[in-house]
């Protein structure tokens, strides 16, 4: 894997990019206004009939003057009507041709930026790749460019400002590309660049130019907005002629760039591909039947004294051939196949069982276990009964369980989600909102769903000691939570400096590798026992006994 991190502005050469909309249409013929042959035939027939009528009127001695005059008038009217019909039909055809030209100009273009759209990009990439063994086939590179934290711009300044930034960013990208390159926008803040016949170093150099053109902030509507990007680069290796595969590889590289800290370009390698394949659905069914899934737990600790107040249950798959498979590599397939309902039911039962076992084994332990819940689970009519059954089987009090959801889960069907969650809340179970600040309308969800806990997304936590913007966001979220009596948890805490800053900003609870990485149940047992012992000794010292 090759990763390129922006450290300084990059000199941009004299190369100039194409608008991609023009590039997408250069092989497409432009429709032109035309007059149909059938209209000409109709006009000629009309003129012929009228002429014949006039000729007969002039040659017939049996007709009186008035009759001849009427016949000639009728013929002239016929000619006039024919000419008007011809002109109107011709005008309609010209207008329709203009519409065709306008539609043809818009086809293949993103309506906001004017760049190529997904269809045009796919067609261009297909043409570049050609068929295997074809003399016209080339080895293009795909650069998948995702603007970092773009949702914050929309949330802070409004969607109109966000649209202006997208248009300006697209133009900057186009200006640093070669005329042979094609750029387009495929969705939201995601741009794709297709570079024909380039090597991996050349593709990475192009990515560097794209990163460099964002160095200067954007001035939009009186605001100064700084934008960075994460770029994934995939170069065709000659063995694949499928555009979707190449785009998917570039997307995997983008994900790696984001995991590595964003504002960088990463070259795709095969190790980035998810380790489950098209046959994964059957593998997942087998994994559930053969008990290949297991849970690990990550502690949630107090930011003041480090004591453990809860744990989050996290799913792992012990694949017999691949080893430990992380959730990001199989959860999407569980969602697609609907198996997430069965697996989620098992996770609930096992989490409750384990929590009850800890509480029974460690006197004085007070613990809340959070369990992630998916949209598919919430859609089940018997979801409330599933939760109640898990609690009853384990003998766990409802306040010992907290269901963790993302805003995206509830956005799918807010009415149905609220109905299910209200039923669960009546049981006494807590609700946590995960990845707080990355969704569409966080505060509305906090009020509507009577949330007990909000978890600040790690993307804000990582920058809390680095920039004022993330620090201000965390302070605001913590202030809102404390004001509403909601527990505030900061996720992804990795350094002591972050922990101290988060405590100063009002975050009462922390979760991350600084306290402990996800651990097996037996390790958590030892940690919980040691924590309870430590706290009891502190109480004894304070009491003077």
Beta strands, then each sheet from edge to edge (+ up, - down):
strand 1: 2-5
strand 2: 141-147
strand 3: 182-187
strand 4: 190-195
strand 5: 218-220
strand 6: 223-225
strand 7: 229-235
strand 8: 264-267
strand 9: 293-302
strand 10: 308-319
strand 11: 323-325
strand 12: 368-372
strand 13: 401-406
strand 14: 430-436
strand 15: 453-456
strand 16: 487-490
strand 17: 509-510
sheet 1: 1+ 8- 7- 2+ 4- 3+
sheet 2: 5+ 6-
sheet 3: 11+ 10- 9+ 17- 16- 15- 14- 13- 12-
end
